[in-house]
Amino acid sequence: MNLKKIDLIKWFEAGCKPKNLFRIGTEHEKFVYKLNSLKPVSYNEPSGIKNILKSLVRFGWVEVSESGNIIALRKDNQSITLEPGGQLELSGAPLENIHQTCSEVNEHLKQVKIIGNELNIGFLGVGARLEGKLASDLWMPKPRYKIMKDYMPLVGNLGLEMMADTCTVQANLDYSSEQDMRRKLKTSFILQPIVTALFASSPIEKMKPSKYITRRAAIWFDVDKDRCGTPKFIFDENLSFESWVDYALKVPMYFIKRNGQYINCAGASFEKFMLGQLEQLPNEKPTILDWEDHLSTIFTEIRLKQYIEFRGADAGPWKSLCALPALWVGLLYDSESLNEAESLAKSWSFDMYKKAYEEVPIKGLDLIINKRSINDHAKDLIAISKRGLKKRNFLDGTGNDESGYLNQLEEITHTGNSQAKKMLSMWNNNEPLKSIYDHYSY
């Protein structure tokens, strides 16, 4: 079947779910390092990424290989994958509540710590490498990363750092209709700088304090303007699935996958692909799988698929891996909380948002927006989310609702001390580097 634009719109429409089927997906990345030297591990060395993956198979995971290399694991609806610099990522199953999410996270971290003790390696939860740019010979052997690695320097200065030197925690949430998508997408884009500040944990670069409180967020400013940042149409009153389709069609491609092989199409147009005019595959037209692959190469902080991905937070301590999905669920899954969050977002002008987006990576919670600090705005956000989580009334075995997962964020706003500020305090007190690694490791 030849894909038409209406098919791409319908693909998004197929993501609409009734509210009782809303689920929560959580993904998080972590750096892998040698306990004795604090240096990153390679793929093939005895304590390296390949052996970590093979060792995890004992817990019921199934290997996934590509070009002769094991590059992922699968189990049930979860996967363990590799980012370009060997960052190990858990992509969790779609779950009903945050209690289940936290159990999933804890089980994963328990497994990797067992393997870590055997291989003498650690897993670090921060937003960017402390030591700076990863050596090119330590990149993971995935064909798609080779294509991206060659293309990135042509369109920005920090694309390779983004790929190999950053870690994030991400939440994936559902929408019920185009209108529901519009409200959630618009609201979350505007509120994202507050969340970025709350989760900041990457103030170190090349083993010294950088000018940024979240260097991970700042790196994205100079990656690829065609696929990063905030698309202007997000602020349109008539934001729609078609709006995202029109945008995605203009984002340059990276690759096409055929017969298990990646074909380099970096910079080519998906629109031309749909017309059979792609230079690399003349007269061939895309499948819906090609469309899904293409959408995964858009790197906005909030990304639309058949669900919404919230991608703008630094990785951090294990509590933050539960706090990030809890925050967004509380804001967006309860109707009254969504109304409140939307009102808060609408009270921000475009100029306020632009200032927050550009300056939060430097000033974090201390940034002043509309005569109030981002820290104060964050308190408002957490209060709204907490009410939403209490109303959901999902209880664990001891009768606690999901709102307790926000306690860590409440403590941050009460003290004004983000994870980044804590790290800088340790640094300024001349604590050994190993102490920082120990503190932020799982």
C-alpha positions, -999 to +999 in steps of 0.1 A: +000+000+000+013+034-009+013+057+022-006+089+019-006+118+043-040+108+057-025+074+066+002+091+087-025+112+105-046+080+111-015+064+126-015+090+154-053+087+157-049+050+164-030+060+195-062+074+211-072+052+241-101+054+266-090+068+299-094+035+317-067+021+294-042+049+301-008+034+310+026+047+322+059+038+305+092+048+321+127+048+305+160+056+321+196+056+311+227+052+332+265+054+326+285+023+331+320+027+347+348+006+362+348+008+400+386+008+404+393+036+379+359+053+374+366+051+336+338+041+311+337+005+299+341-006+262+319-031+244+342-061+242+364-060+273+358-087+300+338-062+322+323-045+291+288-040+277+286-072+258+292-093+289+268-072+310+241-080+285+250-117+284+251-118+322+216-103+325+202-132+304+201-154+336+172-132+348+150-142+319+160-117+293+164-127+256+192-115+235+187-092+205+216-091+180+224-069+151+253-074+126+266-102+148+266-081+180+243-084+210+228-049+213+196-053+234+176-076+256+139-083+257+115-096+283+077-094+284+070-057+274+104-044+287+137-040+269+173-031+278+190-012+251+223+007+244+228+043+238+258+053+216+282+057+245+273+025+262+247+041+284+224+012+295+187+020+292+157+002+306+125+008+286+098-003+309+065-020+302+032+001+300+020-001+336-012+011+354+003+030+383+035+044+398+038+017+424+043-008+396+067+015+379+089+018+410+088-020+415+100-024+379+128+001+384+139-015+416+139-050+401+160-038+372+185-020+394+188-050+417+197-072+386+223-048+372+239-043+407+243-081+410+261-081+376+280-050+386+294-067+417+305-097+397+322-076+370+335-048+393+315-021+375+291+006+387+261+024+372+259+062+375+227+082+375+235+117+364+226+138+333+260+141+316+295+125+318+317+142+345+349+134+325+336+150+293+335+137+257+337+100+253+366+086+232+354+075+198+367+040+201+343+034+230+312+039+209+287+010+206+287-011+174+252-003+162+249+006+125+224+033+130+248+051+154+275+051+127+251+069+103+241+094+130+278+099+141+288+108+106+258+132+100+256+150+134+287+172+129+273+185+097+243+201+114+255+211+149+285+211+172+273+190+201+255+161+185+281+136+194+281+147+230+244+144+231+246+108+218+274+095+239+277+118+269+241+123+283+216+103+303+179+110+308+148+096+326+117+097+304+080+091+309+055+080+282+018+088+287-014+083+267-040+106+252-077+099+246-084+121+216-069+148+194-081+175+218-067+156+248-033+153+229-034+190+221-040+200+257-013+177+271+013+185+244+009+222+247+008+223+285+038+200+289+059+219+264+054+252+283+059+236+318+089+215+307+116+241+318+103+238+353+107+201+352+142+204+336+152+226+366+138+202+392+158+172+378+190+191+370+220+168+378+248+176+353+268+206+365+303+190+359+322+191+326+357+177+320+361+172+357+353+208+368+322+229+373+307+241+341+285+272+336+255+250+335+234+235+362+221+210+336+247+205+309+226+178+293+198+203+286+223+229+273+239+204+249+206+201+230+208+237+220+235+229+194+226+195+181+203+198+151+179+227+148+158+207+123+148+181+148+153+196+183+140+225+203+103+237+203+085+237+170+065+270+166+033+252+157+030+239+193+016+272+203-011+273+176-047+272+187-055+245+162-025+222+170-035+188+156-021+154+145-018+169+111+004+196+125+029+170+138+027+151+105+035+183+085+065+189+109+078+154+108+077+152+070+101+181+069+126+167+095+155+152+075+158+115+076+187+094+090+183+059+076+160+033+062+161-003+074+158-031+047+164-068+052+180-061+086+205-036+071+206+002+076+207+023+045+222+058+050+197+084+039+210+112+062+196+146+052+171+131+027+134+141+027+106+117+039+083+137+016+104+127-014+105+091-001+066+091-002+068+101-039+093+073-047+120+099-053+146+089-027+180+088-043+191+058-022+160+037-031+146+050-064+110+042-070+106+026-036+080+041-012+079+039+026+060+015+049+044+025+081+074+010+099+096+035+080+074+062+094+077+049+130+115+048+126+116+083+112+095+096+142+120+082+166+147+105+151+128+137+162+144+150+194+121+176+208+118+176+246+082+164+244+077+140+214+045+128+199+040+092+189+010+070+195+016+083+231+034+113+244+071+111+254+085+134+281+122+135+274+135+167+292+149+155+325+184+146+336+189+111+350+193+110+387+191+089+419+166+060+420+139+081+436+139+105+407+133+075+383+099+072+401+094+109+406+095+119+370+066+097+358+047+105+390+049+142+384+036+140+348+009+115+357-004+137+385-005+167+363-020+151+332-040+120+340-065+136+364-090+159+347-090+186+374-052+186+377-050+189+339-072+219+341-050+235+367-018+226+348-032+240+316-042+273+334-007+276+348+008+270+314-016+296+298-004+322+324+030+321+308+036+343+277+057+330+249+085+353+260+084+339+295+086+304+281+115+313+258+134+329+287+128+298+309+138+274+281+170+292+273+181+301+308+171+272+330+201+251+320+223+279+335+203+291+365+180+262+372+156+267+401+170+302+408+159+317+375+133+344+380+103+343+357+075+369+361+089+380+395+089+345+408+117+319+409+114+287+390+116+270+424+083+287+433+067+277+400+079+242+407+061+242+441+029+250+423+035+222+398+042+196+425+011+207+445-011+202+414+004+169+407+001+157+443-036+164+443-040+145+410-021+115+423-042+115+455-074+116+435-062+086+414-061+067+447-039+039+436-027+023+468+002+000+475+002-029+499+006-007+529-022+018+519+000+046+504-012+064+474+012+075+445+017+111+459+046+099+481+068+096+450+069+134+448+085+137+483+120+139+468+109+168+446+092+186+475+124+184+495+143+199+465+119+229+464+119+232+502+157+235+503+163+249+468+190+223+464+187+203+432+209+172+426+232+195+407+236+219+436+244+189+459+270+177+435+286+211+433+286+213+470+305+180+472+329+193+446+335+226+463+342+208+496+370+189+478+354+156+483+371+128+463+357+121+429+349+086+440+326+100+467+306+118+440+304+086+419+294+066+450+267+091+459+251+091+425+255+055+416+226+030+419 
